[in-house]
């Protein structure tokens, strides 16, 4: 890791923050904001009873981050109530994914999680009815053109994101964890069969604990979006610490990965928990060794992932970070669709981005 990533040091060795200068604190906070990890930093320092050692201006930032996170927590819970009403009208079950699932299930990542949207998993045969009922309750598609519609509905594992016309909440409705065109095949029926009710809200369901870890792993290491990758890796760390505590627990997690065909993403999750966050999980890599890529490929991926999993801030970059992130973006798309679809898709996206930039430049002028 690059030595300038003060945030990673603060989160892994919080006692060192007691010796931070004002410029070091300023850098740490900027890196945390860029990574959506300021609330986690605040929580970490509170847990270690170190918050009071921070300078007063820093304490103010940390307090504001905790208050913002608490506000989002309440907002997510309220929004899920509206979503449950809409989906119940379609005769379907609400199954939350990722951040909203952590919140409603009361899992440890929720203590410091910042939420951008709400992700749902539904049975594909219920998808049309669910979308109609969400529209009747105020959500509308954010899709802007015919190509986006086709991209989502023909190839992806979700419909276009939907935004509420009044509250502006954003939801992603998934019918699988991976795209229809992905090399990895996941049977969503196996996931839906093992869902669990949330405490104090039996109408809301989440994935089983091991399935949550596997979903987080495939989302992080196969999607190609690394804007908040470090946040997602910490989420996986929290889930593993909370639910995978014994050798038997690890065996069950690995067995479940094999059942769902997600052994490779789990291997990456365990490897980079060890390499980036220094979790003591290296012994479990041996059980996953047969699912690792070749030594040459792994050496290249290490160079890309270790850079991609740093805070997305200029002070954490080196000469190869931009190349690494771009390569991970291309890799993610290549894992999502075959080459015959990938090349036209990337060309279309590039033309669209160029056109938007030109329009923006013209408007600015």
DORO-279078 format. One line per field, with one value per residue (C-alpha): x, y negated, z; residue number from 1; residue in three letters. Coordinates in Angstrom, 3 decimals, always signed. Example, Ala and Ser with C-alpha at 12.3 -4.5 7.8 and 13.67 -1.06 7.14 Angstrom:
DORO-279078
xx	+12.300 / +13.670
yy	+4.500 / +1.060
zz	+7.800 / +7.140
n	1 / 2
res	ala / ser
END
This chain:
DORO-279078
xx	+0.000 / +1.078 / +2.456 / +0.291 / -2.988 / -3.433 / -7.043 / -6.152 / -3.617 / -6.176 / -8.801 / -6.440 / -4.260 / -6.477 / -4.082 / -1.708 / -4.237 / -3.346 / -0.081 / -1.560 / -0.776 / -3.476 / -2.308 / -2.428 / -5.946 / -6.999 / -5.650 / -7.289 / -10.696 / -10.457 / -9.574 / -12.423 / -14.975 / -13.860 / -14.276 / -17.585 / -15.707 / -15.857 / -18.653 / -16.606 / -13.613 / -15.787 / -17.189 / -13.738 / -12.341 / -15.392 / -15.019 / -11.380 / -12.260 / -9.944 / -12.345 / -11.547 / -7.873 / -8.689 / -8.470 / -11.843 / -12.311 / -11.746 / -14.224 / -16.778 / -16.301 / -16.580 / -19.731 / -21.317 / -20.513 / -22.166 / -25.249 / -25.477 / -25.216 / -27.940 / -30.205 / -29.653 / -30.326 / -33.733 / -34.469 / -33.629 / -35.918 / -38.759 / -38.239 / -38.213 / -41.670 / -42.955 / -41.241 / -42.714 / -46.211 / -45.718 / -44.228 / -46.762 / -49.427 / -47.714 / -47.957 / -44.190 / -41.665 / -39.191 / -35.604 / -33.071 / -29.464 / -26.250 / -26.525 / -30.275 / -30.022 / -27.274 / -29.426 / -32.709 / -30.983 / -29.002 / -25.623 / -22.359 / -21.638 / -24.787 / -23.139 / -21.107 / -22.674 / -23.562 / -26.415 / -26.815 / -29.741 / -31.770 / -31.138 / -33.785 / -33.819 / -37.067 / -38.184 / -37.932 / -41.473 / -42.706 / -40.569 / -43.199 / -45.874 / -43.392 / -42.271 / -45.871 / -46.719 / -43.631 / -44.685 / -48.184 / -46.558 / -44.483 / -41.270 / -40.239 / -37.402 / -34.224 / -33.436 / -32.771 / -32.711 / -33.680 / -30.179 / -30.121 / -33.511 / -32.289 / -29.015 / -30.749 / -33.711 / -31.978 / -28.566 / -28.445 / -29.525 / -31.659 / -34.105 / -33.128 / -32.853 / -36.082 / -36.365 / -39.337 / -40.880 / -41.361 / -38.849 / -36.151 / -35.141 / -33.344 / -33.945 / -32.308 / -34.524 / -32.473 / -33.634 / -30.168 / -26.748 / -24.971 / -25.986 / -27.700 / -24.593 / -22.059 / -19.638 / -20.686 / -24.110 / -26.013 / -29.391 / -31.431 / -33.949 / -31.237 / -30.783 / -34.484 / -35.026 / -32.613 / -33.620 / -34.145 / -36.702 / -35.387 / -35.572 / -38.687 / -39.908 / -40.805 / -42.230 / -38.742 / -36.196 / -32.454 / -30.078 / -28.675 / -25.422 / -23.098 / -25.000 / -24.535 / -20.778 / -20.760 / -22.936 / -20.640 / -17.649 / -19.080 / -20.298 / -16.866 / -14.604 / -16.692 / -18.532 / -15.585 / -16.839 / -14.232 / -15.451 / -16.146 / -14.234 / -12.479 / -15.841 / -17.155 / -14.090 / -14.625 / -18.259 / -17.060 / -14.625 / -17.445 / -19.722 / -16.969 / -16.084 / -19.743 / -20.787 / -17.703 / -15.955 / -14.909 / -13.342 / -16.765 / -18.194 / -15.484 / -16.239 / -19.912 / -19.089 / -16.806 / -19.363 / -22.033 / -19.708 / -19.306 / -23.075 / -23.600 / -20.554 / -18.934 / -15.682 / -13.453 / -14.987 / -14.739 / -11.074 / -10.435 / -12.350 / -10.292 / -7.037 / -7.537 / -8.921 / -5.514 / -3.368 / -5.163 / -6.833 / -4.375 / -7.128 / -5.897 / -7.621 / -4.619 / -5.048 / -8.417 / -6.851 / -5.498 / -9.054 / -9.771 / -6.474 / -7.979 / -10.244 / -7.407 / -6.278 / -2.843 / +0.178 / +0.903 / -2.665 / -2.827 / +0.361 / -1.181 / -4.497 / -2.679 / -1.157 / -4.572 / -6.732 / -4.382 / -4.436 / -8.166 / -8.948 / -7.276 / -9.272 / -10.135 / -8.153 / -5.174 / -2.947 / -3.391 / -2.496 / +0.802 / +1.967 / -0.046 / -3.293 / -5.189 / -4.186 / -5.136 / -8.592 / -9.273 / -8.146 / -10.472 / -13.324 / -12.702 / -12.245 / -15.567 / -17.397 / -15.623 / -16.865 / -20.397 / -20.763 / -19.034 / -16.732 / -19.340 / -21.515 / -18.749 / -17.012 / -20.162 / -21.293 / -18.030 / -18.038 / -21.598 / -20.769 / -17.659 / -19.593 / -22.295 / -19.731 / -17.942 / -21.224 / -22.203 / -18.804 / -19.148 / -22.641 / -21.380 / -18.489 / -20.805 / -23.253 / -20.415 / -19.243
yy	+0.000 / -3.559 / -5.256 / -8.375 / -6.570 / -8.019 / -6.844 / -3.154 / -3.566 / -5.369 / -2.658 / +0.258 / -1.309 / -3.981 / -4.545 / -6.250 / -9.049 / -10.363 / -11.563 / -13.075 / -16.677 / -18.996 / -18.463 / -14.687 / -14.934 / -17.132 / -14.586 / -11.701 / -13.400 / -14.237 / -10.644 / -9.400 / -11.649 / -10.496 / -6.867 / -7.282 / -6.155 / -9.211 / -7.688 / -4.498 / -6.502 / -8.192 / -4.860 / -3.271 / -6.067 / -5.950 / -2.192 / -2.666 / -5.645 / -7.865 / -10.515 / -12.887 / -12.923 / -14.479 / -18.281 / -20.058 / -20.852 / -17.161 / -16.123 / -18.395 / -16.603 / -13.210 / -14.183 / -15.541 / -12.298 / -10.247 / -12.490 / -12.261 / -8.482 / -8.333 / -10.473 / -8.169 / -5.152 / -6.517 / -7.520 / -4.029 / -2.374 / -4.715 / -4.174 / -0.400 / -0.672 / -2.406 / +0.165 / +3.051 / +1.604 / +1.349 / +4.801 / +6.475 / +5.168 / +7.218 / +10.351 / +10.533 / +10.601 / +7.831 / +9.123 / +6.385 / +6.442 / +4.732 / +1.553 / +1.605 / +5.271 / +4.503 / +1.748 / +3.652 / +6.826 / +4.874 / +6.103 / +4.453 / +2.682 / +0.618 / -1.246 / -3.309 / -2.726 / -5.610 / -4.742 / -5.858 / -3.667 / -0.624 / +2.708 / +5.431 / +9.025 / +10.370 / +13.460 / +12.831 / +14.040 / +11.296 / +8.559 / +7.030 / +6.849 / +5.380 / +2.681 / +1.722 / +1.473 / -0.594 / -2.983 / -3.176 / -4.138 / -6.966 / -5.458 / -5.970 / -4.664 / -6.705 / -5.175 / -7.944 / -6.220 / -3.061 / -1.623 / -1.805 / -0.089 / +2.728 / +3.002 / +3.498 / +5.587 / +7.914 / +8.409 / +7.257 / +8.756 / +5.735 / +3.336 / -0.338 / -2.166 / -3.783 / -7.123 / -8.316 / -11.438 / -13.144 / -11.716 / -11.159 / -7.828 / -5.537 / -1.793 / +0.970 / +3.989 / +7.137 / +10.544 / +12.077 / +11.268 / +11.417 / +10.420 / +12.806 / +12.666 / +13.264 / +16.168 / +16.895 / +18.489 / +18.052 / +19.666 / +16.935 / +19.544 / +20.929 / +17.470 / +16.762 / +20.160 / +19.322 / +15.739 / +14.654 / +12.341 / +9.118 / +8.610 / +6.656 / +6.692 / +10.209 / +8.864 / +7.761 / +10.401 / +10.448 / +13.025 / +15.696 / +14.570 / +16.566 / +15.430 / +11.803 / +12.302 / +13.971 / +11.277 / +8.575 / +10.444 / +10.874 / +7.255 / +5.933 / +8.150 / +8.694 / +5.424 / +3.215 / +0.166 / -0.820 / -4.236 / -2.912 / +0.348 / -0.162 / -0.760 / +2.481 / +4.414 / +3.183 / +4.319 / +7.817 / +7.736 / +6.846 / +9.580 / +12.190 / +11.148 / +11.286 / +14.583 / +16.672 / +17.354 / +21.001 / +23.507 / +25.099 / +21.686 / +21.306 / +24.754 / +23.883 / +20.591 / +22.309 / +25.060 / +22.433 / +20.648 / +23.924 / +24.452 / +20.990 / +21.031 / +18.086 / +19.692 / +17.291 / +14.065 / +15.575 / +16.377 / +12.746 / +11.479 / +13.602 / +12.748 / +8.986 / +9.004 / +10.423 / +8.244 / +4.904 / +5.014 / +7.466 / +9.756 / +13.067 / +15.163 / +16.394 / +19.976 / +20.179 / +19.357 / +22.907 / +24.249 / +22.004 / +22.488 / +24.676 / +21.754 / +19.241 / +17.983 / +18.838 / +17.411 / +15.013 / +13.733 / +13.422 / +11.344 / +8.944 / +8.825 / +8.059 / +4.984 / +3.855 / +4.744 / +3.411 / +0.056 / +0.210 / +0.950 / -2.227 / -5.392 / -7.100 / -10.203 / -11.699 / -11.383 / -7.587 / -7.235 / -6.317 / -6.275 / -3.132 / -3.757 / -5.211 / -2.305 / +0.182 / -1.320 / -1.493 / +2.127 / +3.189 / +1.345 / +3.179 / +6.484 / +6.003 / +5.450 / +8.413 / +10.624 / +9.317 / +9.975 / +11.793 / +9.946 / +9.747 / +7.645 / +5.949 / +4.109 / +2.488 / +1.637 / -0.096 / -1.948 / -3.112 / -4.241 / -6.085 / -7.944 / -8.853 / -10.109 / -12.152 / -13.690 / -14.579 / -16.190 / -18.216 / -19.386 / -20.285 / -22.265 / -24.099 / -24.943 / -26.184 / -28.446
zz	+0.000 / -0.555 / +2.518 / +2.037 / +2.790 / +6.241 / +6.419 / +6.135 / +8.933 / +11.117 / +10.629 / +11.202 / +13.898 / +15.490 / +18.408 / +15.968 / +15.491 / +18.956 / +17.408 / +14.238 / +13.411 / +12.084 / +8.456 / +8.972 / +10.376 / +7.469 / +5.000 / +6.852 / +6.817 / +3.113 / +2.279 / +4.485 / +2.798 / -0.651 / +0.456 / +2.325 / +5.426 / +7.665 / +9.759 / +10.074 / +11.211 / +13.847 / +15.018 / +15.144 / +17.298 / +19.592 / +20.027 / +21.009 / +23.244 / +21.232 / +19.923 / +22.747 / +21.733 / +18.360 / +18.030 / +18.511 / +14.778 / +13.981 / +16.663 / +15.007 / +11.664 / +13.328 / +15.208 / +12.038 / +10.235 / +12.980 / +12.940 / +9.138 / +9.312 / +11.979 / +9.799 / +6.804 / +8.990 / +9.933 / +6.337 / +5.050 / +7.591 / +6.669 / +2.954 / +3.325 / +4.883 / +1.738 / -0.479 / +1.486 / +1.016 / -2.752 / -3.169 / -0.903 / -3.277 / -5.989 / -3.847 / -3.476 / -0.656 / +0.118 / +0.214 / +0.912 / -0.276 / +0.830 / +2.916 / +3.530 / +4.516 / +7.035 / +8.505 / +8.822 / +10.031 / +12.634 / +11.383 / +12.360 / +9.033 / +9.606 / +12.494 / +10.060 / +6.643 / +4.309 / +1.958 / -1.645 / -2.650 / -1.634 / -3.346 / -3.573 / -4.772 / -6.208 / -8.099 / -11.843 / -12.490 / -10.151 / -11.690 / -13.986 / -11.274 / -8.809 / -11.240 / -11.978 / -8.289 / -7.565 / -10.328 / -8.842 / -5.519 / -7.009 / -8.372 / -11.988 / -14.121 / -14.405 / -17.800 / -20.327 / -23.689 / -25.564 / -25.382 / -21.576 / -21.459 / -23.666 / -21.769 / -18.427 / -19.497 / -21.933 / -20.371 / -16.778 / -13.450 / -12.594 / -14.156 / -14.612 / -11.267 / -10.057 / -8.263 / -6.228 / -7.731 / -4.344 / -1.869 / -4.536 / -2.969 / -5.405 / -5.572 / -7.610 / -8.201 / -8.872 / -10.004 / -9.649 / -8.220 / -11.580 / -15.122 / -17.512 / -19.732 / -16.938 / -17.039 / -13.450 / -13.074 / -9.820 / -9.214 / -7.451 / -6.248 / -3.954 / -2.440 / -2.008 / -0.404 / +2.447 / +3.260 / +6.875 / +8.487 / +10.025 / +13.793 / +14.781 / +11.165 / +9.946 / +6.667 / +5.570 / +4.571 / +3.927 / +2.518 / +4.795 / +6.507 / +4.245 / +1.159 / +2.258 / +2.368 / -1.034 / -2.572 / -1.197 / -2.621 / -6.118 / -6.113 / -5.147 / -7.221 / -10.361 / -10.999 / -11.934 / -10.006 / -7.413 / -6.264 / -2.764 / -2.873 / +0.461 / +2.151 / +0.648 / +1.780 / +5.334 / +5.053 / +4.163 / +7.071 / +9.461 / +8.116 / +8.374 / +11.924 / +12.927 / +11.355 / +10.503 / +13.792 / +13.772 / +11.397 / +10.922 / +10.002 / +7.359 / +5.979 / +5.674 / +3.942 / +1.427 / +0.823 / +0.165 / -2.271 / -4.134 / -4.211 / -5.739 / -8.027 / -6.217 / -5.098 / -7.057 / -5.633 / -2.142 / -2.748 / -3.706 / -0.668 / +1.717 / -0.041 / +0.075 / +3.590 / +4.416 / +2.133 / +2.483 / +5.909 / +7.493 / +8.767 / +10.131 / +7.479 / +5.503 / +6.729 / +4.989 / +1.630 / +1.547 / +1.482 / -1.507 / -3.308 / -6.039 / -6.973 / -7.355 / -10.768 / -12.127 / -10.321 / -13.199 / -13.335 / -9.561 / -9.455 / -11.999 / -10.122 / -6.880 / -8.469 / -9.705 / -6.697 / -4.034 / -5.829 / -6.551 / -2.909 / -1.685 / -0.968 / -4.249 / -3.451 / -5.251 / -2.177 / -2.239 / -5.923 / -7.499 / -11.120 / -11.942 / -10.045 / -12.988 / -15.211 / -12.495 / -11.979 / -15.709 / -16.109 / -13.280 / -14.982 / -18.262 / -16.418 / -14.627 / -17.886 / -19.496 / -16.654 / -17.149 / -20.873 / -23.772 / -26.139 / -28.933 / -26.596 / -24.632 / -27.478 / -28.914 / -25.369 / -24.439 / -27.768 / -27.143 / -23.597 / -24.796 / -27.496 / -24.996 / -22.458 / -25.137 / -26.283 / -22.723 / -22.163 / -25.347 / -24.389 / -20.921 / -22.375 / -24.768 / -21.958 / -19.776 / -22.584
n	1 / 2 / 3 / 4 / 5 / 6 / 7 / 8 / 9 / 10 / 11 / 12 / 13 / 14 / 15 / 16 / 17 / 18 / 19 / 20 / 21 / 22 / 23 / 24 / 25 / 26 / 27 / 28 / 29 / 30 / 31 / 32 / 33 / 34 / 35 / 36 / 37 / 38 / 39 / 40 / 41 / 42 / 43 / 44 / 45 / 46 / 47 / 48 / 49 / 50 / 51 / 52 / 53 / 54 / 55 / 56 / 57 / 58 / 59 / 60 / 61 / 62 / 63 / 64 / 65 / 66 / 67 / 68 / 69 / 70 / 71 / 72 / 73 / 74 / 75 / 76 / 77 / 78 / 79 / 80 / 81 / 82 / 83 / 84 / 85 / 86 / 87 / 88 / 89 / 90 / 91 / 92 / 93 / 94 / 95 / 96 / 97 / 98 / 99 / 100 / 101 / 102 / 103 / 104 / 105 / 106 / 107 / 108 / 109 / 110 / 111 / 112 / 113 / 114 / 115 / 116 / 117 / 118 / 119 / 120 / 121 / 122 / 123 / 124 / 125 / 126 / 127 / 128 / 129 / 130 / 131 / 132 / 133 / 134 / 135 / 136 / 137 / 138 / 139 / 140 / 141 / 142 / 143 / 144 / 145 / 146 / 147 / 148 / 149 / 150 / 151 / 152 / 153 / 154 / 155 / 156 / 157 / 158 / 159 / 160 / 161 / 162 / 163 / 164 / 165 / 166 / 167 / 168 / 169 / 170 / 171 / 172 / 173 / 174 / 175 / 176 / 177 / 178 / 179 / 180 / 181 / 182 / 183 / 184 / 185 / 186 / 187 / 188 / 189 / 190 / 191 / 192 / 193 / 194 / 195 / 196 / 197 / 198 / 199 / 200 / 201 / 202 / 203 / 204 / 205 / 206 / 207 / 208 / 209 / 210 / 211 / 212 / 213 / 214 / 215 / 216 / 217 / 218 / 219 / 220 / 221 / 222 / 223 / 224 / 225 / 226 / 227 / 228 / 229 / 230 / 231 / 232 / 233 / 234 / 235 / 236 / 237 / 238 / 239 / 240 / 241 / 242 / 243 / 244 / 245 / 246 / 247 / 248 / 249 / 250 / 251 / 252 / 253 / 254 / 255 / 256 / 257 / 258 / 259 / 260 / 261 / 262 / 263 / 264 / 265 / 266 / 267 / 268 / 269 / 270 / 271 / 272 / 273 / 274 / 275 / 276 / 277 / 278 / 279 / 280 / 281 / 282 / 283 / 284 / 285 / 286 / 287 / 288 / 289 / 290 / 291 / 292 / 293 / 294 / 295 / 296 / 297 / 298 / 299 / 300 / 301 / 302 / 303 / 304 / 305 / 306 / 307 / 308 / 309 / 310 / 311 / 312 / 313 / 314 / 315 / 316 / 317 / 318 / 319 / 320 / 321 / 322 / 323 / 324 / 325 / 326 / 327 / 328 / 329 / 330 / 331 / 332 / 333 / 334 / 335 / 336 / 337 / 338 / 339 / 340 / 341 / 342 / 343 / 344 / 345 / 346 / 347 / 348 / 349 / 350 / 351 / 352 / 353 / 354 / 355 / 356 / 357 / 358 / 359 / 360 / 361 / 362 / 363 / 364 / 365
res	unk / unk / unk / unk / unk / unk / unk / unk / unk / unk / unk / unk / unk / unk / unk / unk / unk / unk / unk / unk / unk / unk / unk / unk / unk / unk / unk / unk / unk / unk / unk / unk / unk / unk / unk / unk / unk / unk / unk / unk / unk / unk / unk / unk / unk / unk / unk / unk / unk / unk / unk / unk / unk / unk / unk / unk / unk / unk / unk / unk / unk / unk / unk / unk / unk / unk / unk / unk / unk / unk / unk / unk / unk / unk / unk / unk / unk / unk / unk / unk / unk / unk / unk / unk / unk / unk / unk / unk / unk / unk / unk / unk / unk / unk / unk / unk / unk / unk / unk / unk / unk / unk / unk / unk / unk / unk / unk / unk / unk / unk / unk / unk / unk / unk / unk / unk / unk / unk / unk / unk / unk / unk / unk / unk / unk / unk / unk / unk / unk / unk / unk / unk / unk / unk / unk / unk / unk / unk / unk / unk / unk / unk / unk / unk / unk / unk / unk / unk / unk / unk / unk / unk / unk / unk / unk / unk / unk / unk / unk / unk / unk / unk / unk / unk / unk / unk / unk / unk / unk / unk / unk / unk / unk / unk / unk / unk / unk / unk / unk / unk / unk / unk / unk / unk / unk / unk / unk / unk / unk / unk / unk / unk / unk / unk / unk / unk / unk / unk / unk / unk / unk / unk / unk / unk / unk / unk / unk / unk / unk / unk / unk / unk / unk / unk / unk / unk / unk / unk / unk / unk / unk / unk / unk / unk / unk / unk / unk / unk / unk / unk / unk / unk / unk / unk / unk / unk / unk / unk / unk / unk / unk / unk / unk / unk / unk / unk / unk / unk / unk / unk / unk / unk / unk / unk / unk / unk / unk / unk / unk / unk / unk / unk / unk / unk / unk / unk / unk / unk / unk / unk / unk / unk / unk / unk / unk / unk / unk / unk / unk / unk / unk / unk / unk / unk / unk / unk / unk / unk / unk / unk / unk / unk / unk / unk / unk / unk / unk / unk / unk / unk / unk / unk / unk / unk / unk / unk / unk / unk / unk / unk / unk / unk / unk / unk / unk / unk / unk / unk / unk / unk / unk / unk / unk / unk / unk / unk / unk / unk / unk / unk / unk / unk / unk / unk / unk / unk / unk / unk / unk / unk / unk / unk / unk / unk / unk / unk / unk / unk / unk / unk / unk / unk / unk / unk / unk / unk / unk / unk / unk / unk / unk / unk / unk / unk / unk
END
